[in-house]
């Protein structure tokens, strides 16, 4: 199946299912499908990110990840109110990236097409690139702040991890690239190489604690993540936001996608999603696993975190401070990249 067929299936799902939702106002795609030719193969390890726009408050729960025909869709709901202002969209690095490309799936009123045209026109303007860089920088700081505001250890790990990985998004925003999720470090490495800044990629990996890791070490962590993933996907009972990601449906992305990155030589970059996935599995174990299994898999989680230099909350806090201290250099590097890519 190629990208065009995957997008066609996503459109069919929107017509058949999403259009029946109360307040349905349209839908658009986000993520990698917007940045790829329709003729390219759609990887089994990649989903189609669909944003369904609803004019209701509050929003119902996100549908999440599921199969539709041959396609793997990841559907989330967006309030129409968040799209009312072109300026707000242009300053939001995720929404702006999605709507800067031809991405409209269904548009019953024509509003989304008008919005997409306006965002596409001004997306590269220096003023808006600077706004989005600041949005991405503040996102990093917000994740750092969350380390000491949450109680569960796996959530604290996630806050530290997303603050570190958010720095790769800052680089991608500066280059007007898709702020991809799982492959963000790989994408940032390409951008940095294109701008003669390859050494800075090592700095990003060092902040996540994986710059020193070899392929065999990462493969060992993948095996541990695979074991806990398969167990957690079998025993989950408590409703969980990322339940579909830790399921048979999500396995090609989380497990096979990580293995694919390792095989391609991006083993260090794959560590981001391995830590993310194990942390999500930990959330399931806390709610639904017996104590002996929590302890069993907890040892693997501890080894994974020790591999990236984390042995407790104190290391997470110190890691967050190192990330905070590195932000001026990040903005300097990203500013240089933006100077080449921005217009006006």
C-alpha positions as CSV (number, residue, x, y, z in Angstrom):
1,X,0.0,0.0,0.0
2,X,1.3,3.5,-0.9
3,X,0.8,6.7,1.0
4,X,-2.0,7.8,-1.3
5,X,-4.0,4.7,-0.6
6,X,-3.5,5.1,3.1
7,X,-4.8,8.7,2.9
8,X,-7.7,7.5,0.8
9,X,-8.7,5.0,3.5
10,X,-8.4,7.7,6.1
11,X,-10.8,9.9,4.1
12,X,-13.2,7.1,3.7
13,X,-13.2,6.5,7.5
14,X,-13.9,10.2,8.1
15,X,-16.8,10.1,5.7
16,X,-18.3,6.9,7.0
17,X,-17.7,7.4,10.8
18,X,-16.3,10.7,11.9
19,X,-18.8,12.8,9.9
20,X,-21.6,11.4,12.2
21,X,-20.1,12.8,15.3
22,X,-22.0,15.7,16.9
23,X,-20.5,19.1,15.9
24,X,-18.4,17.6,13.0
25,X,-16.6,20.5,11.3
26,X,-14.1,18.7,9.1
27,X,-10.8,16.8,9.2
28,X,-7.2,17.1,8.2
29,X,-4.1,14.9,8.3
30,X,-1.0,15.6,10.2
31,X,2.5,14.0,10.4
32,X,4.6,12.2,7.9
33,X,1.8,11.5,5.3
34,X,1.7,15.3,4.6
35,X,5.4,15.4,3.8
36,X,5.6,12.3,1.6
37,X,4.7,11.7,-2.1
38,X,1.5,9.7,-2.5
39,X,3.5,7.1,-4.6
40,X,5.8,6.2,-1.8
41,X,5.2,3.0,0.2
42,X,3.3,3.5,3.5
43,X,5.5,1.8,6.1
44,X,3.8,-0.8,8.4
45,X,5.5,1.0,11.2
46,X,3.8,4.3,10.5
47,X,0.2,5.4,11.1
48,X,-1.9,8.1,9.4
49,X,-2.5,10.9,11.9
50,X,-6.0,12.2,11.4
51,X,-7.3,15.3,13.2
52,X,-11.1,15.4,13.4
53,X,-12.4,19.0,14.1
54,X,-15.5,19.2,16.3
55,X,-17.6,22.3,17.3
56,X,-18.6,20.9,20.7
57,X,-17.5,21.4,24.3
58,X,-16.3,19.3,25.9
59,X,-14.8,17.0,23.3
60,X,-15.5,13.3,23.6
61,X,-12.5,10.9,24.2
62,X,-10.0,10.6,21.3
63,X,-10.6,7.5,19.2
64,X,-6.9,6.8,19.2
65,X,-5.1,4.2,17.1
66,X,-7.0,1.5,15.1
67,X,-6.9,-0.4,11.9
68,X,-9.2,0.6,9.0
69,X,-8.8,-1.7,6.0
70,X,-5.1,-1.9,5.3
71,X,-4.4,1.4,7.0
72,X,-3.4,2.1,10.6
73,X,-5.1,5.3,11.7
74,X,-4.3,7.5,14.8
75,X,-7.3,9.8,15.3
76,X,-7.5,12.7,17.7
77,X,-10.1,15.3,18.1
78,X,-9.5,19.1,17.8
79,X,-11.9,21.8,19.0
80,X,-12.9,24.1,16.2
81,X,-12.3,27.0,18.6
82,X,-8.5,26.2,18.5
83,X,-8.6,26.9,14.8
84,X,-10.6,30.1,14.8
85,X,-7.5,32.3,14.7
86,X,-5.0,32.1,11.9
87,X,-2.4,33.7,14.2
88,X,-2.9,31.1,16.9
89,X,-2.4,28.3,14.4
90,X,0.7,29.9,12.9
91,X,2.2,30.2,16.4
92,X,1.5,26.6,17.3
93,X,4.3,24.4,16.0
94,X,2.3,21.2,15.6
95,X,-0.9,22.7,14.1
96,X,1.1,25.1,11.8
97,X,3.2,22.2,10.4
98,X,0.1,20.1,9.6
99,X,-1.8,23.0,8.0
100,X,1.1,24.3,6.1
101,X,0.8,21.4,3.7
102,X,-2.1,20.1,1.6
103,X,-3.8,18.2,4.4
104,X,-7.6,18.8,4.3
105,X,-9.5,15.5,4.3
106,X,-13.1,16.7,4.5
107,X,-14.3,20.3,4.8
108,X,-18.0,20.7,4.8
109,X,-18.0,24.5,5.2
110,X,-14.8,25.4,3.3
111,X,-13.3,27.0,6.4
112,X,-10.4,24.5,6.8
113,X,-9.3,25.1,3.2
114,X,-9.3,28.9,3.8
115,X,-7.3,28.3,7.0
116,X,-4.8,26.0,5.2
117,X,-4.3,28.5,2.5
118,X,-3.5,31.3,5.0
119,X,-1.2,29.2,7.1
120,X,0.7,27.9,4.0
121,X,1.1,31.4,2.7
122,X,2.7,32.8,6.0
123,X,4.3,29.6,7.4
124,X,7.9,30.5,6.4
125,X,7.7,34.1,7.5
126,X,10.5,35.0,9.9
127,X,8.0,36.4,12.4
128,X,6.0,33.2,12.6
129,X,9.1,30.9,12.7
130,X,10.3,32.9,15.7
131,X,6.9,32.5,17.4
132,X,7.0,28.7,16.8
133,X,10.5,28.4,18.1
134,X,9.4,30.1,21.3
135,X,6.4,27.8,21.5
136,X,8.7,24.8,21.2
137,X,11.2,26.2,23.7
138,X,8.4,26.8,26.3
139,X,7.2,23.2,25.7
140,X,10.6,22.0,26.8
141,X,10.4,24.1,29.9
142,X,6.9,22.9,30.7
143,X,8.1,19.3,30.6
144,X,11.0,20.1,32.9
145,X,8.6,21.7,35.3
146,X,6.4,18.6,35.3
147,X,9.2,16.4,36.8
148,X,8.5,17.6,40.3
149,X,4.8,18.2,39.9
150,X,3.8,14.5,39.3
151,X,4.0,11.7,41.8
152,X,4.4,8.5,39.8
153,X,8.0,7.6,38.8
154,X,7.2,6.6,35.2
155,X,5.4,9.9,34.7
156,X,8.4,11.8,36.1
157,X,10.6,9.9,33.7
158,X,8.3,10.9,30.8
159,X,8.5,14.5,31.8
160,X,12.3,14.4,31.7
161,X,12.4,12.4,28.5
162,X,10.0,14.7,26.6
163,X,11.9,17.8,27.8
164,X,15.1,16.3,26.3
165,X,13.4,15.1,23.1
166,X,11.6,18.4,22.7
167,X,14.9,19.9,21.8
168,X,14.9,17.9,18.6
169,X,11.6,19.5,17.8
170,X,13.1,23.0,18.2
171,X,15.6,22.1,15.5
172,X,12.9,20.8,13.2
173,X,10.8,23.9,13.7
174,X,13.7,26.1,12.7
175,X,14.1,24.2,9.5
176,X,10.4,24.3,8.7
177,X,10.2,20.5,8.9
178,X,7.6,18.1,10.2
179,X,7.9,17.8,14.0
180,X,7.7,14.1,13.8
181,X,7.3,12.1,17.0
182,X,9.1,8.7,17.1
183,X,11.8,9.6,14.5
184,X,12.5,13.1,15.7
185,X,16.1,12.6,16.5
186,X,16.8,11.0,13.2
187,X,15.0,13.9,11.4
188,X,16.9,16.5,13.5
189,X,20.2,14.8,12.6
190,X,19.5,15.3,8.9
191,X,18.7,18.9,9.4
192,X,21.9,19.5,11.5
193,X,24.0,17.7,8.9
194,X,22.5,19.8,6.1
195,X,23.5,23.0,8.0
196,X,27.0,21.9,8.9
197,X,26.1,21.3,12.6
198,X,26.5,17.6,12.9
199,X,28.4,17.9,16.2
200,X,25.4,19.4,17.9
201,X,23.4,16.2,17.3
202,X,25.8,14.5,19.7
203,X,24.9,17.1,22.3
204,X,21.2,16.3,21.9
205,X,21.9,12.6,22.4
206,X,24.1,13.3,25.5
207,X,21.2,15.2,27.1
208,X,19.1,12.1,26.7
209,X,22.0,10.0,28.0
210,X,22.3,7.7,25.0
211,X,25.2,9.2,23.1
212,X,27.6,6.5,24.3
213,X,25.3,3.5,23.6
214,X,26.3,0.8,21.2
215,X,23.9,-1.3,19.0
216,X,24.1,-4.4,21.1
217,X,23.1,-2.6,24.2
218,X,20.1,-1.0,22.6
219,X,19.1,-4.4,21.1
220,X,19.1,-5.8,24.7
221,X,16.8,-3.0,25.8
222,X,14.5,-3.6,22.8
223,X,14.2,-7.2,23.9
224,X,13.1,-6.1,27.4
225,X,10.7,-3.6,26.0
226,X,9.2,-6.2,23.8
227,X,8.6,-8.6,26.7
228,X,6.9,-5.9,28.9
229,X,4.9,-4.7,25.9
230,X,3.5,-8.1,25.1
231,X,2.7,-8.7,28.8
232,X,1.1,-5.3,29.3
233,X,-1.0,-5.5,26.1
234,X,-2.5,-8.8,27.4
235,X,-3.4,-7.8,30.9
236,X,-4.6,-4.2,30.5
237,X,-8.0,-3.6,32.1
238,X,-8.0,-0.1,33.4
239,X,-8.8,2.6,30.8
240,X,-5.6,4.3,29.7
241,X,-5.0,7.1,27.3
242,X,-2.3,5.2,25.4
243,X,-4.0,1.8,25.5
244,X,-4.1,1.4,21.7
245,X,-0.4,2.2,21.5
246,X,0.3,-0.8,23.9
247,X,-1.7,-3.3,21.9
248,X,-1.5,-5.6,19.0
249,X,-2.5,-2.7,16.8
250,X,0.3,-0.5,18.1
251,X,3.0,-3.2,18.1
252,X,4.2,-2.5,14.5
253,X,4.9,1.1,15.5
254,X,6.4,0.7,19.0
255,X,8.3,-2.6,18.5
256,X,8.8,-3.2,14.8
257,X,9.4,0.5,14.2
258,X,12.1,0.6,16.9
259,X,13.7,-2.5,15.5
260,X,13.7,-0.9,12.1
261,X,15.5,2.2,13.4
262,X,18.2,0.0,15.0
263,X,18.7,-2.0,11.9
264,X,19.1,1.3,9.9
265,X,21.9,2.4,12.2
266,X,19.9,4.7,14.4
267,X,20.1,2.7,17.6
268,X,20.8,5.6,19.8
269,X,18.0,7.6,18.3
270,X,15.7,4.6,18.9
271,X,16.2,4.9,22.7
272,X,13.7,7.8,22.9
273,X,10.8,5.6,21.9
274,X,12.0,2.6,23.8
275,X,12.0,4.6,27.1
276,X,8.6,6.1,26.1
277,X,7.1,2.7,25.4
278,X,8.5,1.1,28.6
279,X,7.2,4.0,30.7
280,X,3.7,3.6,29.2
281,X,3.8,-0.1,30.0
282,X,4.8,0.8,33.5
283,X,1.6,2.8,33.8
284,X,-0.4,-0.3,32.8
285,X,1.5,-2.5,35.3
286,X,0.9,-0.1,38.2
287,X,-2.9,-0.4,37.6
288,X,-3.3,-4.0,36.5
289,X,-0.4,-6.3,37.2
290,X,0.2,-8.3,40.3
291,X,3.1,-7.2,42.5
292,X,5.5,-10.0,41.5
293,X,5.2,-9.0,37.8
294,X,5.5,-5.3,38.6
295,X,8.8,-6.1,40.4
296,X,9.9,-8.4,37.6
297,X,9.5,-5.9,34.9
298,X,10.6,-3.1,37.2
299,X,14.1,-4.5,37.2
300,X,14.2,-4.2,33.4
301,X,12.9,-0.7,33.6
302,X,15.6,0.2,36.1
303,X,18.3,-1.3,33.7
304,X,16.9,0.7,30.8
305,X,17.0,3.9,32.8
306,X,20.4,3.2,34.2
307,X,21.6,2.9,30.6
308,X,20.7,6.6,30.0
309,X,22.1,7.7,33.4
310,X,18.8,7.7,35.4
311,X,18.8,6.0,38.8
312,X,16.2,8.0,40.6
313,X,14.2,11.2,40.8
314,X,17.4,13.2,41.7
315,X,18.9,12.3,38.4
316,X,15.7,13.3,36.6
317,X,15.8,16.7,38.3
318,X,19.5,17.2,37.5
319,X,18.9,16.1,33.9
320,X,16.1,18.7,33.7
321,X,18.4,21.4,34.9
322,X,21.1,20.4,32.4
323,X,18.5,20.7,29.6
324,X,17.4,24.1,30.9
325,X,21.0,25.3,31.0
326,X,21.5,24.1,27.4
327,X,18.5,26.0,26.0
328,X,20.5,29.2,25.1
329,X,22.8,27.1,22.9
330,X,19.8,25.3,21.4
331,X,18.2,28.6,20.5
332,X,21.5,29.9,19.0
333,X,21.8,26.8,16.8
334,X,18.1,26.9,15.8
335,X,18.3,30.6,15.1
336,X,21.1,30.0,12.6
337,X,19.0,27.3,10.9
338,X,16.0,29.5,10.9
339,X,18.0,32.3,9.3
340,X,18.6,30.1,6.3
341,X,15.1,28.8,6.0
342,X,12.8,31.6,7.0
343,X,11.5,34.3,4.6
344,X,10.7,38.0,4.9
